[in-house]
Amino acid sequence: MTDWHTRIQRSQHLALNLAKLGHESVYLNPHLGREYQYPWRWGEEPAVCELAPGVSELHVHLPREPVFHERMLSASEEQRLERALREAVSGQDRLAVVVSFPLWLPAAAKLCERSGAPLVYDCHDLLDGFTGMAPEIVAKEAELLDRCDVAVFSSAHLMQQMLERSPMLQSKAVLIRNGVDSEHFRVASPGARDGPVIGYAGALEEWFDADLIERAARAHPEWRFVLIGRVEHPRIQGLSALPNVHLRGEVPYADLPTHVAEFTVGLIPFAVNQLTLAADPIKLYEYFSLGLPVVSTALPEVERHGDLVYVADRQSFIAQLEAAASEHDDDRRRRRMALADAESWSQRAAALIAAVDSANRR
């Protein structure tokens, strides 16, 4: 679901850490013809380039240049995609095909049929919780869940929802939550702060509750609110009118630790709905890697961390921010950092390998 060159998320982290564990990864760019012009320029033919040691990216050009969340591919497009995938992994005798979006099912299933590879569905979002997602793609998920050999879920709530829809998944369902490369974030040290910095790093989409931020910013004009990410909703853009709210835009993953190290408190101010209830926010682990207190709305994967987070509703949000901003608890800080170390992307990649091995034995 994610272009490698926009924001580094779950699929990219898994690919990188699979490579670190000795497994080569080929990552399909989801923009089938609308690739970025840098650092490479592509022609009509599929092309493969190296992104990192053990990780390659496959670019497949389709003449109609589809927006990948707006429609399924045509039969001829599927054939072109499947052929490119097959050529990209030619010669590999131990293959697993990981699909993180139902759009890719027809081509992936054909590749699995030809190679005997297990099909893994990495289900990391509640697709029907998104607006703008093509109904035909959402409907395709049921077939993907039925055909896959392993169904991986990124949160317990998401897995439970899918099991209620399809109890037959039980025998192949695996919970592999999100994680963090904690050492990546600890390379930066916080500079001098002129008062509390309340920070957020991630998607600034419709599920980001801008009203909570506006109320808190008005209640505490002496605090700085730093929001990192590409703004995708006009209500969020309107926050820039407040003098103590700073929208920094998208920040490269390599530079993200420097920004997060400025934070006094990490934010997860999500509207509570079916989409967010199913989420396991990566940013929670990233905040924890620096020991930051976190203020979040009531999401199941956040609440399981108990006193390490400050869970708030609309009425208590400002009070919880105040409590978090004034926290001076070295024990909590150490426990957050230890949890981040344990919940690593390397551990998640190892769990994925174990799930594939189990499918191969079956």
C-alpha positions in Angstrom: 0.0 0.0 0.0 3.0 2.3 0.5 5.5 3.7 -2.0 9.0 3.2 -0.6 9.9 6.8 -1.3 7.1 8.5 0.7 6.9 7.3 4.3 8.7 4.2 5.7 6.0 2.0 7.2 5.3 -1.6 8.1 6.0 -3.3 4.7 9.3 -1.4 4.2 10.4 -2.2 7.8 9.6 -5.9 7.3 11.5 -6.0 4.0 14.6 -4.4 5.5 14.6 -6.7 8.5 14.0 -9.8 6.5 17.1 -8.9 4.5 19.1 -8.4 7.7 18.1 -11.9 8.7 19.4 -13.3 5.4 16.3 -13.3 3.2 16.3 -11.4 0.0 13.3 -9.1 -0.5 11.8 -7.8 -3.8 9.4 -4.9 -3.1 6.7 -4.0 -5.6 6.3 -0.2 -6.2 2.5 0.3 -6.1 2.6 3.1 -8.6 2.4 1.2 -11.8 3.7 3.9 -14.2 3.5 6.9 -11.9 6.9 6.4 -10.4 8.9 9.2 -8.9 11.5 10.7 -11.3 14.3 10.3 -8.9 16.6 8.7 -8.1 15.8 6.6 -11.2 14.0 7.2 -14.5 12.1 4.2 -16.0 11.0 3.3 -19.4 8.2 1.0 -20.6 9.9 -2.2 -19.5 9.9 -3.5 -15.9 13.0 -2.5 -13.9 14.6 -3.7 -10.7 16.9 -1.6 -8.6 18.6 -2.1 -5.3 17.2 0.0 -2.4 19.4 -1.5 0.4 21.5 -4.6 0.9 19.2 -7.6 0.2 16.2 -5.3 -0.8 15.3 -4.6 -4.4 12.4 -2.6 -5.8 10.4 -3.7 -8.8 8.9 -1.0 -11.1 6.2 -2.2 -13.5 4.9 0.3 -16.0 1.3 0.1 -17.1 0.1 2.3 -19.9 -3.1 3.5 -18.2 -1.2 4.4 -15.0 -3.9 3.3 -12.5 -4.3 4.9 -9.1 -3.9 1.7 -7.2 -6.7 2.2 -4.6 -9.3 3.3 -7.1 -9.9 0.1 -9.1 -8.8 -3.5 -9.7 -6.5 -4.2 -12.6 -7.7 -5.5 -16.0 -6.8 -9.0 -17.2 -4.1 -7.7 -19.5 -2.6 -5.5 -16.7 -2.6 -8.6 -14.4 -0.7 -10.6 -17.0 1.9 -7.9 -17.4 2.3 -7.6 -13.6 2.5 -11.3 -13.0 5.1 -11.7 -15.8 7.2 -8.9 -14.3 7.0 -10.5 -10.8 8.0 -13.9 -12.2 11.0 -12.5 -14.0 12.1 -10.5 -10.9 12.3 -13.7 -8.8 13.6 -16.0 -11.5 15.9 -18.7 -10.2 14.6 -18.5 -6.6 13.7 -22.0 -5.3 12.6 -20.9 -1.9 10.0 -18.2 -2.3 7.2 -16.7 -0.2 4.7 -14.1 -1.6 3.6 -11.5 0.9 0.6 -9.4 -0.1 -0.4 -6.4 1.9 -3.3 -5.1 -0.4 -6.0 -7.1 -2.2 -5.3 -5.4 -5.5 -2.3 -7.7 -6.0 -4.1 -11.0 -5.4 -4.7 -12.2 -9.0 -1.0 -11.7 -10.0 0.3 -13.0 -6.6 -1.9 -16.1 -6.8 -0.7 -16.9 -10.3 2.9 -16.6 -9.2 2.2 -18.9 -6.2 0.6 -21.4 -8.5 3.6 -21.4 -10.8 6.2 -21.6 -8.1 4.5 -23.5 -5.3 5.3 -20.6 -2.9 3.0 -20.0 0.1 0.8 -16.9 -0.1 0.9 -14.6 3.0 -1.7 -11.9 3.5 -0.2 -9.2 5.8 -3.5 -7.5 6.9 -2.4 -4.3 8.7 -5.5 -2.1 8.3 -9.3 -2.4 8.3 -9.8 -1.7 4.6 -13.5 -0.9 4.8 -12.7 1.8 7.3 -11.1 4.0 4.7 -13.0 6.5 2.6 -12.1 6.6 -1.1 -11.2 2.9 -1.3 -12.7 1.1 -4.3 -15.5 -1.2 -3.2 -14.2 -3.9 -5.6 -10.9 -3.9 -3.8 -12.5 -4.1 -0.4 -14.6 -7.0 -1.6 -11.5 -8.8 -3.0 -10.1 -9.0 0.5 -12.5 -11.9 1.4 -11.0 -14.0 -1.5 -7.5 -13.1 -0.4 -8.3 -14.2 3.2 -9.8 -17.5 1.8 -6.8 -18.2 -0.5 -3.9 -17.2 1.6 -1.8 -19.8 3.4 -1.0 -17.5 6.3 -3.2 -14.5 7.5 -1.0 -12.1 9.5 -2.8 -9.4 11.5 -1.1 -6.3 13.0 -3.5 -5.9 15.9 -5.5 -8.2 18.1 -8.7 -6.2 17.5 -8.2 -6.4 13.7 -7.6 -10.2 14.0 -10.7 -10.7 16.1 -12.9 -8.7 13.7 -11.7 -10.8 10.7 -12.1 -14.1 12.7 -15.7 -13.1 13.4 -16.3 -12.5 9.7 -14.6 -15.8 8.8 -14.1 -18.3 11.6 -12.3 -20.6 9.2 -9.2 -18.3 9.4 -8.4 -19.5 12.9 -6.0 -22.3 11.8 -3.9 -19.9 9.7 -4.2 -16.6 11.6 -1.1 -15.1 13.2 -0.7 -11.9 15.2 2.4 -9.9 14.3 2.1 -6.4 15.7 4.1 -3.4 14.5 7.5 -2.5 15.9 10.4 -0.1 15.9 14.1 0.1 15.3 14.8 1.7 18.6 18.5 2.3 17.9 17.6 4.4 14.9 15.8 6.8 17.2 18.4 6.9 19.9 21.1 8.4 17.6 19.5 11.9 18.3 19.7 13.6 21.6 17.2 16.3 22.7 18.3 19.9 22.5 17.3 22.7 24.9 13.6 23.2 25.0 11.8 26.5 25.5 8.9 25.0 27.3 7.0 21.7 26.5 6.9 20.5 22.9 3.9 18.3 22.2 4.6 16.3 19.1 3.1 14.0 16.5 4.7 12.2 13.6 2.6 10.2 11.1 -0.3 10.5 8.8 -2.3 13.7 9.0 -5.5 12.3 7.6 -9.2 12.4 8.4 -8.8 10.2 11.4 -6.5 12.8 13.1 -8.7 14.7 15.5 -7.7 18.3 14.8 -10.3 19.7 17.2 -8.4 18.1 20.2 -5.2 19.8 19.1 -6.9 23.2 18.6 -8.4 23.1 22.1 -5.1 22.1 23.7 -3.1 24.7 21.8 -5.6 27.5 22.8 -5.5 26.3 26.4 -1.7 26.3 26.5 -0.3 29.0 24.3 3.0 28.6 26.0 3.4 25.1 24.6 4.6 24.3 21.1 2.6 21.7 19.1 4.7 20.1 16.3 2.9 18.0 13.7 5.1 16.0 11.3 3.6 14.5 8.2 2.0 15.4 4.8 -1.3 17.2 5.5 -4.2 15.3 3.8 -7.2 17.1 5.3 -8.1 20.8 5.2 -9.2 20.9 8.8 -5.7 20.0 9.8 -4.2 22.6 7.5 -6.3 25.2 9.4 -4.3 24.5 12.6 -1.4 26.5 11.1 -3.3 29.7 11.9 -2.5 29.1 15.6 0.8 30.7 16.5 2.0 27.7 18.6 1.1 25.0 16.1 3.8 24.1 13.6 3.2 21.9 10.6 6.5 20.6 9.4 5.4 18.5 6.5 6.7 15.1 5.6 10.2 14.3 7.1 12.5 11.6 5.7 12.8 8.6 8.0 16.5 9.2 8.3 15.8 12.7 9.8 12.8 11.7 11.9 14.8 10.9 15.1 16.1 14.5 15.3 12.5 15.8 15.3 11.1 13.3 17.7 13.9 13.9 20.1 12.5 17.5 20.5 9.2 16.2 21.9 8.3 16.4 25.6 5.2 14.3 24.9 4.2 12.1 22.0 0.7 12.3 20.6 -1.8 9.8 19.1 -4.9 12.0 18.9 -7.0 9.7 16.7 -10.8 9.9 16.3 -12.1 6.6 17.7 -13.8 4.7 14.9 -13.6 1.2 13.3 -10.5 2.0 11.4 -8.5 3.4 14.4 -9.7 0.7 16.8 -8.1 -1.8 14.5 -4.8 0.0 14.4 -1.5 -0.7 16.1 0.2 2.8 15.8 3.9 2.5 14.8 4.4 5.9 16.3 3.7 4.5 19.8 6.8 2.3 19.6 8.8 5.1 18.1 7.9 7.4 21.0 8.7 4.7 23.5 12.1 4.2 22.0 13.0 7.6 23.5 11.1 6.9 26.7 8.5 9.6 25.9 5.2 9.8 27.8 2.4 9.4 25.3 -1.1 10.8 25.3 -3.6 8.9 23.1 -7.2 8.4 22.6 -8.7 5.1 23.7 -7.3 2.5 21.2 -7.0 -1.2 22.2 -3.4 -1.6 21.2 -2.5 1.5 23.1 -4.5 0.7 26.3 -2.7 -2.6 26.7 0.4 -0.7 27.8 -1.2 0.4 31.0 0.5 3.1 33.0 3.1 3.8 30.2 0.5 5.8 28.3 -2.0 8.5 29.2 -5.3 7.5 27.7 -7.7 10.4 27.2 -11.2 11.1 25.9 -12.4 14.4 24.6 -13.1 15.7 28.1 -9.8 14.6 29.7 -7.5 15.2 26.8 -6.0 18.5 28.1 -5.7 17.2 31.6 -3.8 14.1 30.4 -1.5 16.3 28.4 -0.8 18.4 31.4 0.0 15.3 33.5 2.2 13.9 30.7 4.1 17.1 30.2 4.9 17.3 33.9 6.0 13.7 34.2 9.4 13.1 35.9 9.4 9.3 36.3 12.7 7.6 35.3 11.2 4.2 36.0 8.5 4.7 33.4 11.0 6.1 30.9 13.2 3.0 31.3 10.2 0.7 31.0 9.1 2.4 27.8 12.6 2.1 26.3 12.8 -1.6 27.3 9.5 -2.3 25.7 10.6 -0.6 22.5 13.8 -2.8 22.5 11.7 -5.9 22.8 9.1 -4.9 20.2 11.6 -4.7 17.4 11.1 -5.0 13.6 13.7 -7.7 13.7 11.6 -9.7 16.1 8.6 -9.1 13.8 10.5 -10.2 10.7 11.5 -13.4 12.6 7.9 -14.1 13.5 6.9 -13.7 9.8 9.6 -16.2 8.8 8.3 -18.6 11.4 4.8 -18.2 10.1 6.0 -19.0 6.5 8.0 -22.0 7.7 4.8 -23.3 9.5 2.8 -22.9 6.2 5.5 -24.7 4.3 5.3 -27.6 6.8 1.5 -27.7 6.4 
